[in-house]
Amino acid sequence: MNPLAPRQLLAPRRLRRLPLNLAALAVLVTAAFPVYWMVVTAFKPTAEIQSATPAFLPLHPTLEHFSTAIHAPGFGGYWRNSLLVTLSAVLLSLVVALLAAYAVGRLRWRGRRAFLLLVFTAQMAPWEALLIPMYVIARDTDMLDNLSMLTLVYFMTTLPFTIVTLRGFLAAVPAELEEAAQVDGCTRAAAFRRITLPLLAPGLLATSLFGFITAWNEFAFANTLIIKNQDARTLPVWLSSFANVFGTDWGATMAAASLFMLPVLLVFLFLQNKVTTGMTAGAVKG
């Protein structure tokens, strides 16, 4: 047997995969370069930012722009508002979506298919189409400039995605496990709490992370529903405050955007393994 045969077989396979690898590398560079440029710009002095010759690394790194962002008016309050609204919306959507996904995935009742169709339709609806109706509702109920209204809006916009995703995760857990627990004396609720819920933990983490990112980055609703009360603004709206009639402070804007991205990045890195496991489990059945 020719000892070089395995290597000769691998060579054509690598050549066939080369276009896919190059395409994946191109997508990675295209997606990562704006983030890289944002972070690099945050460390550049203003003179380097405004230079006609772009530099891919800061020649004279500085933390001045981060200091400007941190000491900007309302910095701490906007962080608190964003965390409060985002976490509240994600927790509400997880609780409601978990109950809805269980009802759809485990129970048989009249109107289940129609309910699923409505959920899918709501998920596909563009957020921009809801701006004016939400503004009118908030105005007529005297809920403008109110973080509670913003929380409800984020809850409603993340709920359809959360229901659909958790339904897939729940379908990957065999119903026979719950049935066996009920045979042993557990109620349906106890079987779900003791058997199914722990197995859904990776899926819950993955779903909550994507819901967190969606609500954390949202700008349009926050800018539309919070008008007069500056203290109720969130971080995405705060980022626009670095643009004024005299121009845009690009260094401070990029530094603020880097700080704004940091919490999501840290959470994702901390939960990376569990999130990957949850995404894989949710792809088994739908």
C-alpha positions as a Python dict, from the first residue, in 0.01 Angstrom:
ca = {
    (1, 'M'): (0, 0, 0),
    (2, 'N'): (131, 341, -93),
    (3, 'P'): (199, 542, 228),
    (4, 'L'): (144, 865, 35),
    (5, 'A'): (-210, 766, -65),
    (6, 'P'): (-388, 936, 233),
    (7, 'R'): (-206, 1262, 163),
    (8, 'Q'): (-290, 1238, -206),
    (9, 'L'): (-657, 1194, -116),
    (10, 'L'): (-654, 1492, 122),
    (11, 'A'): (-501, 1728, -133),
    (12, 'P'): (-800, 1731, -378),
    (13, 'R'): (-1040, 1761, -84),
    (14, 'R'): (-855, 2068, 45),
    (15, 'L'): (-856, 2220, -302),
    (16, 'R'): (-1232, 2168, -328),
    (17, 'R'): (-1284, 2337, 8),
    (18, 'L'): (-1053, 2629, -74),
    (19, 'P'): (-1325, 2847, -239),
    (20, 'L'): (-1555, 2794, 61),
    (21, 'N'): (-1277, 2881, 304),
    (22, 'L'): (-1190, 3194, 107),
    (23, 'A'): (-1557, 3296, 98),
    (24, 'A'): (-1586, 3240, 475),
    (25, 'L'): (-1272, 3448, 531),
    (26, 'A'): (-1411, 3728, 315),
    (27, 'V'): (-1737, 3730, 513),
    (28, 'L'): (-1544, 3732, 841),
    (29, 'V'): (-1326, 4025, 736),
    (30, 'T'): (-1626, 4219, 604),
    (31, 'A'): (-1818, 4170, 928),
    (32, 'A'): (-1528, 4226, 1166),
    (33, 'F'): (-1355, 4521, 999),
    (34, 'P'): (-1614, 4787, 1103),
    (35, 'V'): (-1587, 4673, 1464),
    (36, 'Y'): (-1207, 4675, 1442),
    (37, 'W'): (-1208, 5024, 1290),
    (38, 'M'): (-1444, 5149, 1561),
    (39, 'V'): (-1217, 5026, 1841),
    (40, 'V'): (-900, 5152, 1672),
    (41, 'T'): (-1055, 5495, 1612),
    (42, 'A'): (-1149, 5519, 1979),
    (43, 'F'): (-779, 5506, 2071),
    (44, 'K'): (-662, 5758, 1806),
    (45, 'P'): (-601, 6125, 1883),
    (46, 'T'): (-831, 6367, 1704),
    (47, 'A'): (-553, 6470, 1464),
    (48, 'E'): (-507, 6110, 1348),
    (49, 'I'): (-882, 6059, 1309),
    (50, 'Q'): (-911, 6366, 1086),
    (51, 'S'): (-596, 6286, 890),
    (52, 'A'): (-638, 6229, 514),
    (53, 'T'): (-408, 5927, 539),
    (54, 'P'): (-583, 5642, 723),
    (55, 'A'): (-380, 5448, 981),
    (56, 'F'): (-482, 5093, 1065),
    (57, 'L'): (-321, 5122, 1409),
    (58, 'P'): (-312, 5428, 1637),
    (59, 'L'): (30, 5593, 1612),
    (60, 'H'): (-13, 5774, 1945),
    (61, 'P'): (-275, 5583, 2148),
    (62, 'T'): (-482, 5787, 2389),
    (63, 'L'): (-764, 5731, 2638),
    (64, 'E'): (-891, 6087, 2603),
    (65, 'H'): (-1201, 5988, 2408),
    (66, 'F'): (-1297, 5724, 2665),
    (67, 'S'): (-1266, 5988, 2936),
    (68, 'T'): (-1490, 6220, 2734),
    (69, 'A'): (-1750, 5946, 2693),
    (70, 'I'): (-1747, 5840, 3057),
    (71, 'H'): (-1775, 6198, 3184),
    (72, 'A'): (-2051, 6290, 2939),
    (73, 'P'): (-2373, 6413, 3107),
    (74, 'G'): (-2606, 6128, 3202),
    (75, 'F'): (-2359, 5847, 3132),
    (76, 'G'): (-2443, 5646, 3446),
    (77, 'G'): (-2816, 5708, 3420),
    (78, 'Y'): (-2833, 5594, 3058),
    (79, 'W'): (-2648, 5274, 3143),
    (80, 'R'): (-2894, 5209, 3425),
    (81, 'N'): (-3192, 5274, 3197),
    (82, 'S'): (-3063, 5041, 2925),
    (83, 'L'): (-2989, 4760, 3170),
    (84, 'L'): (-3323, 4799, 3347),
    (85, 'V'): (-3530, 4806, 3027),
    (86, 'T'): (-3338, 4529, 2851),
    (87, 'L'): (-3323, 4286, 3143),
    (88, 'S'): (-3689, 4342, 3232),
    (89, 'A'): (-3801, 4285, 2872),
    (90, 'V'): (-3589, 3972, 2834),
    (91, 'L'): (-3708, 3819, 3162),
    (92, 'L'): (-4072, 3892, 3080),
    (93, 'S'): (-4042, 3746, 2731),
    (94, 'L'): (-3866, 3434, 2865),
    (95, 'V'): (-4139, 3362, 3120),
    (96, 'V'): (-4429, 3422, 2881),
    (97, 'A'): (-4258, 3252, 2585),
    (98, 'L'): (-4168, 2947, 2792),
    (99, 'L'): (-4532, 2897, 2890),
    (100, 'A'): (-4649, 2958, 2533),
    (101, 'A'): (-4386, 2725, 2385),
    (102, 'Y'): (-4486, 2451, 2630),
    (103, 'A'): (-4852, 2494, 2542),
    (104, 'V'): (-4775, 2475, 2170),
    (105, 'G'): (-4518, 2198, 2189),
    (106, 'R'): (-4670, 1966, 2450),
    (107, 'L'): (-5045, 2027, 2453),
    (108, 'R'): (-5308, 1971, 2186),
    (109, 'W'): (-5580, 2236, 2170),
    (110, 'R'): (-5805, 2395, 1912),
    (111, 'G'): (-5649, 2698, 1744),
    (112, 'R'): (-5288, 2590, 1804),
    (113, 'R'): (-5194, 2614, 1436),
    (114, 'A'): (-5362, 2954, 1402),
    (115, 'F'): (-5171, 3075, 1708),
    (116, 'L'): (-4841, 2959, 1559),
    (117, 'L'): (-4926, 3133, 1233),
    (118, 'L'): (-4991, 3458, 1419),
    (119, 'V'): (-4660, 3423, 1605),
    (120, 'F'): (-4468, 3368, 1281),
    (121, 'T'): (-4647, 3663, 1121),
    (122, 'A'): (-4560, 3887, 1415),
    (123, 'Q'): (-4198, 3776, 1396),
    (124, 'M'): (-4176, 3864, 1025),
    (125, 'A'): (-4337, 4208, 1066),
    (126, 'P'): (-4081, 4492, 1035),
    (127, 'W'): (-4027, 4696, 1347),
    (128, 'E'): (-4054, 5021, 1152),
    (129, 'A'): (-4419, 4943, 1074),
    (130, 'L'): (-4496, 4950, 1447),
    (131, 'L'): (-4337, 5287, 1524),
    (132, 'I'): (-4640, 5506, 1452),
    (133, 'P'): (-4898, 5273, 1617),
    (134, 'M'): (-4681, 5241, 1928),
    (135, 'Y'): (-4633, 5618, 1942),
    (136, 'V'): (-5009, 5677, 1914),
    (137, 'I'): (-5082, 5421, 2187),
    (138, 'A'): (-4817, 5570, 2417),
    (139, 'R'): (-4948, 5923, 2354),
    (140, 'D'): (-5313, 5831, 2413),
    (141, 'T'): (-5232, 5639, 2733),
    (142, 'D'): (-4999, 5912, 2862),
    (143, 'M'): (-4703, 5670, 2851),
    (144, 'L'): (-4459, 5881, 2650),
    (145, 'D'): (-4121, 5941, 2817),
    (146, 'N'): (-4184, 5635, 3032),
    (147, 'L'): (-3942, 5344, 3068),
    (148, 'S'): (-4232, 5109, 3143),
    (149, 'M'): (-4373, 5170, 2795),
    (150, 'L'): (-4031, 5108, 2640),
    (151, 'T'): (-4002, 4784, 2838),
    (152, 'L'): (-4341, 4666, 2711),
    (153, 'V'): (-4245, 4750, 2353),
    (154, 'Y'): (-3920, 4554, 2378),
    (155, 'F'): (-4110, 4269, 2543),
    (156, 'M'): (-4362, 4256, 2257),
    (157, 'T'): (-4097, 4277, 1986),
    (158, 'T'): (-3877, 4004, 2133),
    (159, 'L'): (-4164, 3773, 2234),
    (160, 'P'): (-4241, 3613, 1892),
    (161, 'F'): (-3875, 3523, 1832),
    (162, 'T'): (-3847, 3383, 2184),
    (163, 'I'): (-4159, 3167, 2144),
    (164, 'V'): (-4046, 3023, 1810),
    (165, 'T'): (-3695, 2953, 1936),
    (166, 'L'): (-3800, 2796, 2266),
    (167, 'R'): (-4050, 2580, 2081),
    (168, 'G'): (-3761, 2431, 1885),
    (169, 'F'): (-3559, 2370, 2202),
    (170, 'L'): (-3859, 2214, 2374),
    (171, 'A'): (-3922, 1983, 2078),
    (172, 'A'): (-3567, 1849, 2117),
    (173, 'V'): (-3651, 1725, 2470),
    (174, 'P'): (-3836, 1389, 2452),
    (175, 'A'): (-4186, 1408, 2597),
    (176, 'E'): (-4138, 1056, 2729),
    (177, 'L'): (-3914, 1192, 3005),
    (178, 'E'): (-4199, 1397, 3146),
    (179, 'E'): (-4441, 1109, 3105),
    (180, 'A'): (-4207, 880, 3299),
    (181, 'A'): (-4186, 1135, 3579),
    (182, 'Q'): (-4564, 1161, 3592),
    (183, 'V'): (-4590, 782, 3615),
    (184, 'D'): (-4357, 803, 3917),
    (185, 'G'): (-4597, 1042, 4088),
    (186, 'C'): (-4499, 1390, 3966),
    (187, 'T'): (-4761, 1636, 3853),
    (188, 'R'): (-4728, 1788, 3507),
    (189, 'A'): (-4587, 2108, 3655),
    (190, 'A'): (-4340, 1922, 3876),
    (191, 'A'): (-4226, 1704, 3585),
    (192, 'F'): (-4164, 2012, 3376),
    (193, 'R'): (-3978, 2189, 3657),
    (194, 'R'): (-3760, 1893, 3754),
    (195, 'I'): (-3702, 1722, 3418),
    (196, 'T'): (-3757, 1953, 3121),
    (197, 'L'): (-3652, 2290, 3261),
    (198, 'P'): (-3293, 2185, 3348),
    (199, 'L'): (-3254, 2036, 2998),
    (200, 'L'): (-3375, 2365, 2850),
    (201, 'A'): (-3109, 2570, 3031),
    (202, 'P'): (-2871, 2603, 2730),
    (203, 'G'): (-3164, 2700, 2508),
    (204, 'L'): (-3286, 2956, 2759),
    (205, 'L'): (-2939, 3111, 2776),
    (206, 'A'): (-2907, 3123, 2397),
    (207, 'T'): (-3253, 3274, 2353),
    (208, 'S'): (-3206, 3528, 2630),
    (209, 'L'): (-2872, 3637, 2484),
    (210, 'F'): (-3018, 3705, 2140),
    (211, 'G'): (-3315, 3881, 2298),
    (212, 'F'): (-3074, 4087, 2509),
    (213, 'I'): (-2876, 4191, 2201),
    (214, 'T'): (-3193, 4288, 2016),
    (215, 'A'): (-3328, 4505, 2297),
    (216, 'W'): (-2987, 4645, 2396),
    (217, 'N'): (-2913, 4775, 2044),
    (218, 'E'): (-3261, 4911, 1967),
    (219, 'F'): (-3266, 5281, 1874),
    (220, 'A'): (-3582, 5368, 1682),
    (221, 'F'): (-3840, 5302, 1956),
    (222, 'A'): (-3623, 5459, 2226),
    (223, 'N'): (-3577, 5770, 2015),
    (224, 'T'): (-3949, 5790, 1928),
    (225, 'L'): (-4108, 5716, 2265),
    (226, 'I'): (-3863, 5909, 2486),
    (227, 'I'): (-3890, 6269, 2371),
    (228, 'K'): (-3888, 6525, 2652),
    (229, 'N'): (-3757, 6333, 2952),
    (230, 'Q'): (-3382, 6327, 2889),
    (231, 'D'): (-3322, 6126, 3206),
    (232, 'A'): (-3521, 5832, 3061),
    (233, 'R'): (-3303, 5791, 2752),
    (234, 'T'): (-3111, 5474, 2680),
    (235, 'L'): (-2757, 5420, 2557),
    (236, 'P'): (-2832, 5395, 2181),
    (237, 'V'): (-2998, 5738, 2196),
    (238, 'W'): (-2714, 5869, 2412),
    (239, 'L'): (-2466, 5778, 2137),
    (240, 'S'): (-2632, 6030, 1907),
    (241, 'S'): (-2559, 6309, 2156),
    (242, 'F'): (-2199, 6331, 2034),
    (243, 'A'): (-2326, 6488, 1710),
    (244, 'N'): (-2416, 6857, 1732),
    (245, 'V'): (-2433, 7168, 1515),
    (246, 'F'): (-2054, 7193, 1524),
    (247, 'G'): (-2005, 6843, 1385),
    (248, 'T'): (-1953, 6494, 1525),
    (249, 'D'): (-1692, 6407, 1786),
    (250, 'W'): (-1589, 6085, 1614),
    (251, 'G'): (-1335, 5987, 1877),
    (252, 'A'): (-1584, 6013, 2163),
    (253, 'T'): (-1853, 5848, 1952),
    (254, 'M'): (-1632, 5548, 1877),
    (255, 'A'): (-1521, 5525, 2239),
    (256, 'A'): (-1882, 5536, 2358),
    (257, 'A'): (-1980, 5273, 2100),
    (258, 'S'): (-1694, 5049, 2216),
    (259, 'L'): (-1812, 5081, 2577),
    (260, 'F'): (-2168, 5018, 2461),
    (261, 'M'): (-2060, 4693, 2291),
    (262, 'L'): (-1857, 4569, 2587),
    (263, 'P'): (-2135, 4422, 2809),
    (264, 'V'): (-2283, 4210, 2529),
    (265, 'L'): (-1937, 4091, 2427),
    (266, 'L'): (-1848, 3990, 2783),
    (267, 'V'): (-2178, 3807, 2835),
    (268, 'F'): (-2138, 3624, 2504),
    (269, 'L'): (-1781, 3518, 2584),
    (270, 'F'): (-1887, 3401, 2930),
    (271, 'L'): (-2182, 3199, 2794),
    (272, 'Q'): (-2023, 3096, 2464),
    (273, 'N'): (-2016, 2720, 2525),
    (274, 'K'): (-2370, 2703, 2660),
    (275, 'V'): (-2501, 2928, 2382),
    (276, 'T'): (-2342, 2706, 2114),
    (277, 'T'): (-2492, 2398, 2279),
    (278, 'G'): (-2832, 2564, 2292),
    (279, 'M'): (-2823, 2667, 1926),
    (280, 'T'): (-2732, 2311, 1824),
    (281, 'A'): (-3007, 2159, 2038),
    (282, 'G'): (-3265, 2399, 1899),
    (283, 'A'): (-3177, 2300, 1545),
    (284, 'V'): (-3270, 1932, 1598),
    (285, 'K'): (-3645, 1976, 1567),
    (286, 'G'): (-3872, 2264, 1479),
}
